Amino acid sequence: MYANNLKKYNGKLPTTKRIYCLEEDKIYNSSKELAELWGLKSITGIHNVCNHKQKSNTIRGKHLFWHDEYTKMAKNTLNNYLEKTKNK
């Protein structure tokens, strides 16, 4: 079923996930791009923050989200997340 749909699809598929920075209100095309711009040695911290697997929910004081996840997030869900993680 899915294979047939994929055969019919003639658009472009992204090769990386885009990242949204809440404080900057900016979308980055990839974690690699963001790591290079911010001078980070690795993309691991970015992925951990976006996957909500890091003690801190920020990098350099900035909240990062997978862009597709952020666009689907309800305002109250975002506010609850920020409030819950404020003291971490």
N, C-alpha and C positions, 0 to 999 in steps of 0.2 A: 504494500500500500504506500509506504513512505518513499520507496525507491521510484515508483511511478510518478509521484509528485515532484521528486527531485529531478527526474528526467525532463519534466515539463518546465521547470524553473530556469529562466534564462537571465536572472539578475546576478548581481555580485554578492558574494558571501564574504563577510568580514573575516580576516585571519587573526585578529586580536580583539579583545574586549576593550571598549572605551571606558575611561574613568572620569568621574565628575568630582570636582573639588568644590565643596559647599562654600567655603569662605571666599574663594576667588570667583565663584559662579562661572567656572570654566570647564570645558570638556577637553580631555587629553585623548589622543588617538590610541595610546597603548601605555602599558606600565613601563616599557622600555623608554619611550619618549619622556615620560614623567621623571623616571630615575635619572636620565641624562640631564634634563633641564634643572633638576634640583640637586645634582651632584651626589646622588646616592650610589653606593657601591653595588647594590643588589635590588632586584624587584620583589624579593621575598616579603619585605615589610609592607610594601604596597598591597600585595595579594592578601597578606594576613589581615590588614585593616579592612580591605574591601570584602573579605570573607567573614569578617567579625570574629577572627580567631586570635587576635592580639590583645594583650592586657590593655594597652592604650588603644583608643579608637581613633587616634590621630597620628599623623606624621608631621613634624614641625608645626604642631598646633593646628593642622588643617584636617578636616574630616573628608575622607575619600570614600566614594561609593562606585560600584559598577554602574555605569550610566543607565543601562537598561533597567536595573533594579531601582535606581533612584527615580526614573520617570514613572514607574508604576507605584511608587510609595505614596500612600496617603499622607497629608500634612500632619495629622495627629500621630501617625505611626513614626514619622520622622521626629516630631517633638518628643514623643515618649522615648525613643532611642537616645536622643541627645540628653534628655534629662537622666535616664537610667545610667548612662555612661559618663556623666559629667565629672564624677569624683574619682574615676579610675585613673 
